[in-house]
Amino acid sequence: MAYQITLTDDEYERLSAAASQQGKTIEELVRVALTTQLAQPPANKPAMTEREFEEHLYRKGIIDHIPDHRPDTPEEEAELDEIARRIRPGKMASDIVIEDRGPR
């Protein structure tokens, strides 16, 4: 079955120019766009769990460790409080880095 759509003159010209630039017909360009831009995930594949998503981000290098979701220890909370205390509004990041380096 075939379908038709209506485009403005400007839309058709832009589509035609893109197709000729890529050495394809307009139909080929539209089919490629449909398969890459509007691809649907397989309907029978369940969504990722939170853990699977975290593992995916870790494998892609987006996060450097997989969170264990345990509460912070008192030492970790104290460290975060100290960092928050040192980073005051208006303090430049370069000054913070220099302070963290300590005396030379």
CORTA-V906115 format. One record per residue. N is the residue number from 0. RES is the residue in three letters. PSI is psi in radians with two decimals (none if undefined). D_FIRST is the distance of its C-alpha to the first C-alpha in Angstrom with 2 decimals. Layout:
n=N res=RES psi=PSI d_first=D_FIRST
n=N res=RES psi=PSI d_first=D_FIRST
This chain:
n=0 res=MET psi=2.44 d_first=0.00
n=1 res=ALA psi=2.58 d_first=3.82
n=2 res=TYR psi=2.76 d_first=6.86
n=3 res=GLN psi=2.60 d_first=10.45
n=4 res=ILE psi=2.81 d_first=13.68
n=5 res=THR psi=2.24 d_first=17.25
n=6 res=LEU psi=2.65 d_first=19.94
n=7 res=THR psi=2.90 d_first=23.63
n=8 res=ASP psi=-0.73 d_first=25.34
n=9 res=ASP psi=-0.77 d_first=27.04
n=10 res=GLU psi=-0.75 d_first=23.93
n=11 res=TYR psi=-0.73 d_first=22.28
n=12 res=GLU psi=-0.75 d_first=25.60
n=13 res=ARG psi=-0.72 d_first=26.01
n=14 res=LEU psi=-0.75 d_first=22.57
n=15 res=SER psi=-0.73 d_first=23.25
n=16 res=ALA psi=-0.74 d_first=26.73
n=17 res=ALA psi=-0.71 d_first=25.69
n=18 res=ALA psi=-0.80 d_first=23.19
n=19 res=SER psi=-0.59 d_first=25.91
n=20 res=GLN psi=-0.61 d_first=28.49
n=21 res=GLN psi=-0.01 d_first=26.61
n=22 res=GLY psi=0.58 d_first=25.85
n=23 res=LYS psi=2.88 d_first=22.07
n=24 res=THR psi=2.87 d_first=19.36
n=25 res=ILE psi=-0.72 d_first=18.03
n=26 res=GLU psi=-0.75 d_first=14.61
n=27 res=GLU psi=-0.74 d_first=16.68
n=28 res=LEU psi=-0.75 d_first=18.85
n=29 res=VAL psi=-0.72 d_first=16.23
n=30 res=ARG psi=-0.74 d_first=14.77
n=31 res=VAL psi=-0.76 d_first=18.43
n=32 res=ALA psi=-0.71 d_first=19.25
n=33 res=LEU psi=-0.69 d_first=16.59
n=34 res=THR psi=-0.53 d_first=17.82
n=35 res=THR psi=-0.74 d_first=21.46
n=36 res=GLN psi=-0.58 d_first=21.90
n=37 res=LEU psi=0.42 d_first=19.69
n=38 res=ALA psi=2.34 d_first=20.08
n=39 res=GLN psi=2.42 d_first=20.69
n=40 res=PRO psi=2.67 d_first=23.63
n=41 res=PRO psi=2.35 d_first=23.15
n=42 res=ALA psi=-0.48 d_first=23.30
n=43 res=ASN psi=-0.05 d_first=25.92
n=44 res=LYS psi=2.13 d_first=28.29
n=45 res=PRO psi=2.73 d_first=31.00
n=46 res=ALA psi=2.71 d_first=32.20
n=47 res=MET psi=2.54 d_first=35.23
n=48 res=THR psi=2.95 d_first=38.62
n=49 res=GLU psi=-0.73 d_first=41.07
n=50 res=ARG psi=-0.77 d_first=42.96
n=51 res=GLU psi=-0.68 d_first=39.91
n=52 res=PHE psi=-0.75 d_first=39.03
n=53 res=GLU psi=-0.73 d_first=42.63
n=54 res=GLU psi=-0.68 d_first=42.60
n=55 res=HIS psi=-0.81 d_first=39.41
n=56 res=LEU psi=-0.66 d_first=41.13
n=57 res=TYR psi=-0.81 d_first=44.24
n=58 res=ARG psi=-0.59 d_first=42.48
n=59 res=LYS psi=-0.15 d_first=40.83
n=60 res=GLY psi=0.26 d_first=44.30
n=61 res=ILE psi=-0.59 d_first=43.58
n=62 res=ILE psi=2.68 d_first=46.39
n=63 res=ASP psi=-0.11 d_first=49.58
n=64 res=HIS psi=2.77 d_first=50.16
n=65 res=ILE psi=2.10 d_first=48.52
n=66 res=PRO psi=2.50 d_first=50.15
n=67 res=ASP psi=-0.06 d_first=52.13
n=68 res=HIS psi=0.45 d_first=52.14
n=69 res=ARG psi=2.70 d_first=55.84
n=70 res=PRO psi=2.66 d_first=58.08
n=71 res=ASP psi=2.52 d_first=60.04
n=72 res=THR psi=2.85 d_first=63.55
n=73 res=PRO psi=-0.61 d_first=66.44
n=74 res=GLU psi=-0.75 d_first=66.86
n=75 res=GLU psi=-0.71 d_first=63.23
n=76 res=GLU psi=-0.72 d_first=63.49
n=77 res=ALA psi=-0.70 d_first=66.71
n=78 res=GLU psi=-0.77 d_first=65.11
n=79 res=LEU psi=-0.69 d_first=62.21
n=80 res=ASP psi=-0.71 d_first=64.75
n=81 res=GLU psi=-0.74 d_first=66.77
n=82 res=ILE psi=-0.79 d_first=63.78
n=83 res=ALA psi=-0.64 d_first=62.85
n=84 res=ARG psi=-0.70 d_first=66.51
n=85 res=ARG psi=-0.55 d_first=66.63
n=86 res=ILE psi=1.63 d_first=63.42
n=87 res=ARG psi=2.72 d_first=64.54
n=88 res=PRO psi=2.35 d_first=62.72
n=89 res=GLY psi=-0.11 d_first=63.56
n=90 res=LYS psi=2.27 d_first=64.55
n=91 res=MET psi=2.50 d_first=63.00
n=92 res=ALA psi=-0.63 d_first=61.22
n=93 res=SER psi=-0.64 d_first=63.36
n=94 res=ASP psi=-0.68 d_first=66.51
n=95 res=ILE psi=-0.76 d_first=65.25
n=96 res=VAL psi=-0.76 d_first=64.60
n=97 res=ILE psi=-0.75 d_first=68.05
n=98 res=GLU psi=-0.72 d_first=69.67
n=99 res=ASP psi=-0.51 d_first=67.88
n=100 res=ARG psi=-0.53 d_first=69.17
n=101 res=GLY psi=-3.11 d_first=72.72
n=102 res=PRO psi=2.68 d_first=75.83
n=103 res=ARG psi=none d_first=76.05
